[in-house]
């Protein structure tokens, strides 16, 4: 394996460790008809099953990584849980105190 490939894999592994796996997950979409039994119906009947993908809700934001500010595609769940550090916004025209 070339050094370039190895370095790319290491870099990718570090990003995956920070932000998790961002790939879509496969699943099924089930189409049904009928009324549920507890609502007085005869039960739900499945009329079709098709493949679909569950995609992560990714947003492009600025993130502090190893002291540097970089743009990354990050899932909203990670932003809400406080798993990432956003850069502090500084007012360019503010007079410093002291």
C-alpha positions in Angstrom: 0.0 0.0 0.0 1.4 3.4 -0.9 2.0 6.1 1.7 -0.6 8.4 0.1 -3.3 5.8 0.4 -2.3 5.0 4.0 -2.3 8.7 5.0 -5.8 9.2 3.3 -7.1 6.2 5.4 -5.6 7.6 8.6 -7.1 11.1 7.9 -10.5 9.5 7.0 -10.5 7.4 10.2 -9.8 10.5 12.4 -12.8 12.3 10.8 -15.0 9.3 11.3 -14.0 9.1 14.9 -14.9 12.8 15.4 -18.2 13.0 13.4 -19.3 9.3 13.1 -20.2 7.5 9.9 -22.0 9.9 7.6 -23.1 7.4 5.0 -26.7 6.7 4.3 -28.2 3.5 5.9 -30.4 1.2 3.9 -33.9 0.2 4.8 -37.4 -0.5 3.5 -40.4 1.6 2.9 -43.6 -0.4 3.5 -46.9 0.5 1.9 -50.0 -0.6 3.7 -53.8 -0.4 3.3 -56.6 -1.0 5.7 -57.6 0.1 9.2 -55.9 -1.1 12.4 -57.7 -3.7 14.4 -57.7 -1.6 17.5 -59.5 1.1 15.6 -62.3 -1.3 14.5 -60.8 -2.5 11.2 -59.8 -5.8 9.8 -56.0 -5.2 10.3 -53.3 -3.6 8.1 -52.3 -5.4 4.9 -48.9 -4.8 3.3 -49.2 -4.1 -0.4 -45.6 -3.4 -1.2 -42.1 -3.1 0.1 -39.5 -1.0 -1.6 -35.8 -0.2 -0.8 -34.9 3.3 0.5 -32.1 5.1 2.2 -32.1 6.9 5.5 -29.8 9.9 5.0 -28.2 11.9 7.8 -29.2 15.6 8.1 -25.9 17.1 7.2 -25.1 20.8 7.4 -22.0 22.6 6.2 -20.7 24.6 9.2 -17.4 26.0 10.4 -15.8 23.9 13.1 -12.7 24.2 15.3 -10.4 21.2 14.7 -7.0 21.0 16.3 -7.0 24.8 16.9 -7.9 25.6 13.2 -11.2 26.6 11.8 -12.4 24.4 9.0 -15.6 23.8 7.1 -17.1 20.3 7.6 -20.4 18.6 6.8 -21.7 17.7 10.2 -24.9 16.0 11.3 -27.4 18.2 13.1 -27.7 15.7 15.9 -24.0 16.2 16.7 -24.5 20.0 16.6 -27.5 19.9 19.0 -25.8 17.5 21.4 -22.8 19.8 21.7 -20.4 17.3 20.3 -18.6 19.9 18.2 -17.0 23.2 19.0 -18.0 26.2 16.9 -15.6 29.1 16.4 -16.3 32.1 18.6 -17.6 35.0 16.5 -15.6 38.2 17.1 -17.0 41.7 16.2 -14.4 43.2 13.8 -15.2 46.8 14.8 -15.4 46.4 18.6 -13.0 48.3 20.7 -11.1 46.0 23.1 -11.6 46.7 26.8 -8.7 47.5 29.1 
